Amino acid sequence: MNEMTVSNLECGLDDDTLHEECGVFGILGHDDATTLIALGLHALQHRGQEAAGIVSFDGRQFHTEKHMGLVGDHYTDPVTLAKLPGYIGIGHTRYSTTGEVALRNVQPLFAELEEGGIALAHNGNFTNGLTLRRQIIATGAICQSTSDTEVVLHLIARSRHASTADRFIDAIRQMEGGYAMIAMTRTKLIAARDPIGIRPLVMGDLNGKPIFCSETCALDIIGAKFVRDVKNGEVVICELQPDGSVTIDSRMPARPAPERPCLFEYVYFARPDSVVAGRSVYVARKNMGINLANEAPCEGDVVVPVPDGGTPAALGYAQASGIPFEYGIIRNHYVGRTFIEPTQQIRAFGVKLKHSANRAMIEGKRVILVDDSIVRGTTSLKIIQMIRDAGAKEVHIRVASPMIYHPDFYGIDTPDRDKLLANQYVDETAMAKYIGADSLAFLSIDGLYRAVGGEPRNADRPQFTDHYFTGEYPTRLLDKEGEKVGRKESMLAANG
Ligand code: AMP
């Protein structure tokens, strides 16, 4: 879900920094739906730690709870859970960067329509959301939130189709970008995935009843079976029948296109125990480390991960290089993700709160530090200093993904182009000097493709979307028209 500030709306530009990362979960036909949703959201906590919401329906009315903070802060409280009775429900975990307007944007979003209530939970970003929103507002609509997900509710309300499912499909066909979306009505659970399947969405089964969620780890936590991925471009409509059974109807409203899952799910975003588009995230990350060791060998005494993101890749690097793996950095798990704080200054402070050096494994050693990605370079800068302060003789950085030159517009939080480290320095040597490393190397794009089980990259036969590395966005970016989303060369030229 993408958020738009008033000034953004006025000037017609969506801010690169106001991106969200989210997890979604939906269940139908269970008496204690809310508890199962709370558990599912807890497993999806890594996809959004700012706020969480649940909507349920108990046969008579819809119930909504939305809270800032972690799932466990609110949805373990029996008083809160008791406010959400029902046998059908959806939930959402969210991370964004806004302050006071946040609660009204917390999902699921709910609306009473002609044919009854509908709630929506969305992971992703619509690349034409702002454009459609302006058109809708111009025709008299009043928006309750600044979220682009609300546009979908308006489009459903305006659709001329008779059934809710057809109205939903009508609305979703007008949306562009990356989305995994779950909708619910009094009797239906509807799941939809964008035409090229950028964001993940899986279908599970618990006692013969369907579940939809962002990642398989949310099925595992409640002992549900994995059934299949929701296909790219597919809309699955599950309906509870009066006899308690559930019918499942699959529709393919989008024009057929090859699936192109987001590579960043494998690099950083998804939980390592999840299986995304048939590939184990852990295995992919470990392979990234193995390929990195082969592409960018380094003389060193110890391979140290930047936890937790860099851990599987560091294991792979250590295995392939024969250099011992050690926990040279200890992570404090009670601090949110580095990116949670809005300003660069506080973000840097957060890095120090989160990681501390394990001197016993570092002092006097040549340390090969493995991280999953470098975005702004904030984490590397602070951690290298910390490792040097702990007595490291040398610090070499190996990054298990290619350089990031371009912002994401499909639901991964990324800063403006000019804040990306790769756009600020001409090459690895200059970057290494800035972050204070003795050497720096990144995994190649082909090394990444191989790690994820793909063929070598071929622009004519796309297998994934890799726009943050290559600048080849898989959809048009209608809301961004007129803005430069160009390659590194043009950035450097623009920077003089
Ligand atoms: P940076 O400090 O800006 O270079 O960010 C890189 C660090 O943040 C790495 O340690 C990653 O594990 C982590 N990271 C990468 N992408 C994201 C993201 N979209 N949101 C939060 N953290 C991220």
Boltz pocket constraint, residues with backbone or C-beta under 6 A from the ligand:
constraints:
  - pocket:
      binder: B
      contacts: [[A, 268], [A, 306], [A, 309], [A, 310], [A, 337], [A, 338], [A, 339], [A, 371], [A, 372], [A, 373], [A, 374], [A, 375], [A, 376], [A, 377], [A, 378], [A, 379], [A, 380], [A, 412], [A, 413], [A, 414]]
      max_distance: 6.0
